[in-house]
Amino acid sequence: MTTQSIQRIWQVAKLIPIGKVASYGQVADLAGLPGRARLTSKALGAAPLELQLPWHRILRSSGHIAFPKGHENATLQHSLLTEEGVVVRSMRVDMNLYRWQPDLNTLLYQLDF
């Protein structure tokens, strides 16, 4: 896990807007790291709190919260998503409704890798 790879993942995570979600794999793909969904998870876990990454907007590709039900992070993630208007049912978000689809401007000018 290189510092450059981690920073690219953090940069993508920062771009996910309020009320939208992305999968770990989608973040990795957009960071230029296809097939590195687990690296996304590790990079988010290693992020300093002062970065204030919207980690709660990143889910499994199925839309499920990755933390086990009842875990304090699962409860927090559920609450944060709900506050942003994202509907969470049975620890799952409908990715068809809430998946972030970056616009062309974001793809061309905000993702510089």
Backbone as CSV, one residue per row, in Angstrom:
resi,resn,N_x,N_y,N_z,CA_x,CA_y,CA_z,C_x,C_y,C_z
1,MET,0.863,-1.167,0.000,0.000,0.000,0.000,0.910,1.231,0.000
2,THR,0.974,1.899,-1.130,1.835,3.065,-1.230,1.110,4.322,-0.771
3,THR,1.877,5.294,-0.352,1.314,6.569,0.074,0.538,7.224,-1.061
4,GLN,1.049,7.122,-2.271,0.376,7.713,-3.428,-0.989,7.062,-3.652
5,SER,-1.059,5.744,-3.543,-2.328,5.034,-3.725,-3.343,5.450,-2.666
6,ILE,-2.891,5.543,-1.436,-3.776,5.944,-0.337,-4.311,7.350,-0.577
7,GLN,-3.447,8.254,-0.967,-3.869,9.634,-1.193,-4.856,9.735,-2.351
8,ARG,-4.687,8.905,-3.363,-5.626,8.910,-4.482,-7.007,8.443,-4.017
9,ILE,-7.029,7.422,-3.187,-8.301,6.931,-2.638,-8.948,8.013,-1.784
10,TRP,-8.172,8.677,-0.950,-8.717,9.754,-0.115,-9.285,10.870,-0.981
11,GLN,-8.594,11.202,-2.068,-9.050,12.275,-2.956,-10.409,11.921,-3.569
12,VAL,-10.569,10.686,-4.005,-11.850,10.256,-4.574,-12.936,10.284,-3.502
13,ALA,-12.628,9.755,-2.321,-13.625,9.719,-1.245,-14.150,11.115,-0.918
14,LYS,-13.284,12.112,-0.931,-13.680,13.489,-0.631,-14.682,14.036,-1.645
15,LEU,-14.695,13.487,-2.843,-15.557,13.995,-3.910,-16.992,13.457,-3.847
16,ILE,-17.232,12.407,-3.082,-18.573,11.815,-3.029,-19.503,12.812,-2.347
17,PRO,-20.529,13.277,-3.059,-21.388,14.318,-2.499,-22.371,13.806,-1.446
18,ILE,-22.857,14.724,-0.658,-23.885,14.428,0.337,-25.081,13.796,-0.361
19,GLY,-25.604,12.740,0.236,-26.774,12.071,-0.309,-26.467,11.031,-1.363
20,LYS,-25.195,10.802,-1.630,-24.774,9.790,-2.604,-23.826,8.812,-1.932
21,VAL,-23.702,7.624,-2.514,-22.785,6.607,-1.998,-21.995,6.010,-3.151
22,ALA,-20.914,5.350,-2.806,-20.085,4.637,-3.784,-19.661,3.325,-3.148
23,SER,-19.267,2.385,-3.971,-18.747,1.124,-3.444,-17.230,1.237,-3.279
24,TYR,-16.687,0.342,-2.489,-15.237,0.306,-2.306,-14.540,0.129,-3.654
25,GLY,-15.087,-0.751,-4.487,-14.502,-0.999,-5.804,-14.598,0.198,-6.722
26,GLN,-15.723,0.913,-6.673,-15.890,2.108,-7.500,-14.854,3.157,-7.125
27,VAL,-14.631,3.347,-5.830,-13.630,4.314,-5.378,-12.250,3.904,-5.891
28,ALA,-11.927,2.623,-5.774,-10.630,2.143,-6.263,-10.496,2.374,-7.766
29,ASP,-11.544,2.056,-8.514,-11.509,2.263,-9.969,-11.263,3.727,-10.306
30,LEU,-12.006,4.614,-9.655,-11.866,6.044,-9.930,-10.496,6.585,-9.504
31,ALA,-9.869,5.906,-8.557,-8.528,6.296,-8.116,-7.451,5.711,-9.023
32,GLY,-7.881,5.003,-10.069,-6.910,4.395,-10.978,-6.314,3.122,-10.436
33,LEU,-7.052,2.466,-9.545,-6.569,1.248,-8.901,-7.596,0.125,-9.056
34,PRO,-7.906,-0.266,-10.288,-8.948,-1.273,-10.491,-8.655,-2.577,-9.752
35,GLY,-9.712,-3.158,-9.205,-9.572,-4.420,-8.492,-9.011,-4.283,-7.094
36,ARG,-8.925,-3.075,-6.585,-8.306,-2.858,-5.268,-9.313,-2.368,-4.224
37,ALA,-10.499,-2.974,-4.203,-11.539,-2.582,-3.256,-11.054,-2.712,-1.807
38,ARG,-10.333,-3.758,-1.515,-9.833,-3.940,-0.137,-8.838,-2.855,0.249
39,LEU,-8.079,-2.381,-0.725,-7.155,-1.283,-0.454,-7.941,-0.031,-0.065
40,THR,-9.090,0.165,-0.692,-9.934,1.310,-0.328,-10.318,1.218,1.140
41,SER,-10.732,0.051,1.568,-11.109,-0.147,2.967,-9.941,0.146,3.906
42,LYS,-8.777,-0.363,3.570,-7.590,-0.136,4.402,-7.201,1.338,4.425
43,ALA,-7.281,1.996,3.271,-6.921,3.414,3.201,-7.872,4.263,4.034
44,LEU,-9.158,3.940,4.004,-10.119,4.695,4.818,-9.844,4.490,6.303
45,GLY,-9.506,3.267,6.668,-9.194,2.973,8.066,-7.931,3.670,8.546
46,ALA,-7.024,3.968,7.624,-5.755,4.616,7.973,-5.835,6.141,7.912
47,ALA,-6.972,6.672,7.493,-7.096,8.127,7.316,-7.103,8.854,8.653
48,PRO,-6.310,9.913,8.762,-6.353,10.724,9.979,-7.725,11.387,10.120
49,LEU,-8.207,11.510,11.340,-9.521,12.100,11.583,-9.630,13.520,11.044
50,GLU,-8.528,14.257,11.071,-8.576,15.649,10.616,-8.881,15.785,9.120
51,LEU,-8.732,14.699,8.359,-9.096,14.743,6.941,-10.610,14.831,6.752
52,GLN,-11.341,14.365,7.731,-12.804,14.382,7.708,-13.354,13.759,6.431
53,LEU,-12.839,12.588,6.108,-13.318,11.876,4.926,-14.750,11.389,5.159
54,PRO,-15.585,11.448,4.141,-16.944,10.933,4.272,-16.972,9.408,4.103
55,TRP,-16.285,8.721,4.983,-16.143,7.264,4.918,-17.492,6.566,4.913
56,HIS,-18.469,7.199,5.549,-19.786,6.574,5.683,-20.514,6.451,4.349
57,ARG,-20.043,7.147,3.315,-20.673,7.097,1.995,-20.126,5.959,1.133
58,ILE,-19.262,5.137,1.691,-18.649,4.054,0.927,-19.138,2.717,1.495
59,LEU,-19.705,1.912,0.606,-20.368,0.668,0.988,-19.859,-0.499,0.156
60,ARG,-20.317,-1.689,0.512,-20.044,-2.854,-0.335,-20.763,-2.676,-1.664
61,SER,-20.340,-3.388,-2.680,-20.952,-3.250,-4.002,-22.435,-3.609,-3.991
62,SER,-22.849,-4.419,-3.040,-24.261,-4.795,-2.898,-25.090,-3.680,-2.259
63,GLY,-24.398,-2.665,-1.737,-25.071,-1.585,-1.030,-25.114,-1.794,0.476
64,HIS,-24.596,-2.909,0.935,-24.612,-3.206,2.368,-23.510,-2.451,3.111
65,ILE,-23.819,-2.086,4.329,-22.820,-1.539,5.251,-21.863,-2.680,5.580
66,ALA,-20.577,-2.408,5.527,-19.574,-3.464,5.689,-19.394,-3.915,7.136
67,PHE,-19.737,-3.070,8.087,-19.578,-3.435,9.494,-20.711,-4.376,9.914
68,PRO,-20.435,-5.282,10.859,-21.495,-6.179,11.318,-22.634,-5.401,11.999
69,LYS,-23.847,-5.893,11.822,-25.008,-5.272,12.451,-24.784,-5.207,13.960
70,GLY,-25.064,-4.052,14.529,-24.874,-3.859,15.963,-23.519,-3.253,16.323
71,HIS,-22.567,-3.300,15.418,-21.255,-2.690,15.660,-21.443,-1.181,15.728
72,GLU,-20.700,-0.507,16.596,-20.884,0.937,16.751,-20.641,1.703,15.453
73,ASN,-19.697,1.250,14.612,-19.466,1.928,13.332,-20.620,1.710,12.363
74,ALA,-21.256,0.551,12.423,-22.427,0.288,11.571,-23.566,1.214,11.968
75,THR,-23.763,1.362,13.255,-24.817,2.248,13.754,-24.531,3.692,13.369
76,LEU,-23.273,4.104,13.509,-22.882,5.464,13.142,-23.050,5.686,11.643
77,GLN,-22.620,4.730,10.831,-22.734,4.863,9.383,-24.203,4.962,8.975
78,HIS,-25.027,4.132,9.555,-26.472,4.165,9.281,-27.034,5.544,9.615
79,SER,-26.676,6.074,10.769,-27.168,7.387,11.202,-26.701,8.511,10.285
80,LEU,-25.422,8.498,9.936,-24.879,9.548,9.071,-25.524,9.528,7.690
81,LEU,-25.729,8.346,7.142,-26.372,8.246,5.833,-27.822,8.731,5.908
82,THR,-28.514,8.338,6.943,-29.908,8.749,7.119,-30.013,10.262,7.245
83,GLU,-29.091,10.871,7.989,-29.082,12.339,8.130,-28.906,13.025,6.785
84,GLU,-28.238,12.368,5.840,-28.000,12.941,4.513,-29.129,12.617,3.531
85,GLY,-30.159,11.943,4.015,-31.297,11.630,3.162,-31.195,10.309,2.420
86,VAL,-30.203,9.511,2.748,-30.039,8.200,2.119,-30.851,7.185,2.932
87,VAL,-31.730,6.471,2.263,-32.561,5.469,2.935,-31.756,4.180,3.103
88,VAL,-31.692,3.709,4.353,-30.989,2.473,4.676,-32.019,1.499,5.233
89,ARG,-32.188,0.373,4.564,-33.124,-0.663,5.012,-32.360,-1.965,5.189
90,SER,-32.495,-2.546,6.366,-31.806,-3.809,6.671,-30.316,-3.707,6.385
91,MET,-29.727,-2.577,6.785,-28.290,-2.336,6.654,-27.848,-2.264,5.194
92,ARG,-28.779,-1.893,4.291,-28.471,-1.843,2.867,-29.060,-0.586,2.237
93,VAL,-28.306,-0.041,1.289,-28.726,1.132,0.520,-28.992,0.665,-0.913
94,ASP,-30.044,1.179,-1.524,-30.346,0.850,-2.921,-29.350,1.610,-3.802
95,MET,-28.378,0.875,-4.333,-27.324,1.496,-5.136,-27.874,2.090,-6.433
96,ASN,-28.982,1.568,-6.932,-29.577,2.132,-8.144,-30.097,3.549,-7.901
97,LEU,-30.529,3.827,-6.687,-31.053,5.153,-6.360,-29.981,6.126,-5.890
98,TYR,-29.008,5.632,-5.142,-28.088,6.526,-4.447,-26.636,6.478,-4.930
99,ARG,-26.328,5.617,-5.888,-24.929,5.518,-6.343,-24.481,6.837,-6.981
100,TRP,-23.303,7.249,-6.595,-22.690,8.451,-7.152,-22.192,8.148,-8.554
101,GLN,-22.604,8.962,-9.492,-22.117,8.887,-10.858,-21.408,10.209,-11.153
102,PRO,-20.086,10.240,-11.046,-19.369,11.505,-11.252,-19.652,12.078,-12.642
103,ASP,-19.809,13.392,-12.693,-20.038,14.045,-13.982,-18.714,14.175,-14.746
104,LEU,-18.822,14.588,-15.980,-17.640,14.683,-16.847,-16.595,15.642,-16.279
105,ASN,-17.039,16.754,-15.716,-16.109,17.715,-15.124,-15.280,17.060,-14.012
106,THR,-15.942,16.289,-13.170,-15.239,15.603,-12.090,-14.230,14.609,-12.660
107,LEU,-14.677,13.832,-13.641,-13.794,12.824,-14.230,-12.575,13.440,-14.911
108,LEU,-12.778,14.563,-15.575,-11.676,15.171,-16.327,-10.763,16.064,-15.492
109,TYR,-11.340,16.776,-14.535,-10.553,17.814,-13.864,-10.304,17.598,-12.380
110,GLN,-11.088,16.753,-11.738,-10.880,16.561,-10.315,-10.180,15.236,-9.989
111,LEU,-10.169,14.331,-10.931,-9.459,13.072,-10.780,-8.217,13.145,-11.659
112,ASP,-7.114,13.547,-11.087,-5.930,13.837,-11.888,-4.954,12.665,-12.001
113,PHE,-5.480,11.464,-12.103,-4.589,10.308,-12.265,-5.142,9.380,-13.316
